[in-house]
Amino acid sequence: MLKRNIAFSKQYLVEDKFVCDFAIPELKIAIEADGDYWHASQKIYNHQFLDKRQKRNVQKDKYEKIYLEGKGWLLLRFFESEIKSNLKECVDKIEEAIKTKQPNN
């Protein structure tokens, strides 16, 4: 994001409820970079066989999405394997979100 001159905040507290890994507050875009194990990437983990920590994090992630979207935020989630395998595509998605959230678009 820095290389593409995308202005963002790290560890951004949204609504005194969630700390997002990154955010573009003026556009209400929250970005999470999730560990494959901790957030149980569906490409890797069968959600019928998660451990307690994974189940808890998956539930928290669902609640975070519902809450933030209810407050007008767009939440983008990227798993670590996604970021490592195709960083360009992840940043492309962030740029697309910026375009759709900017006024007059």
Beta strands, then each sheet from edge to edge (+ up, - down):
strand 1: 9-14
strand 2: 18-24
strand 3: 29-34
strand 4: 74-79
sheet 1: 1+ 2- 3+ 4+
end
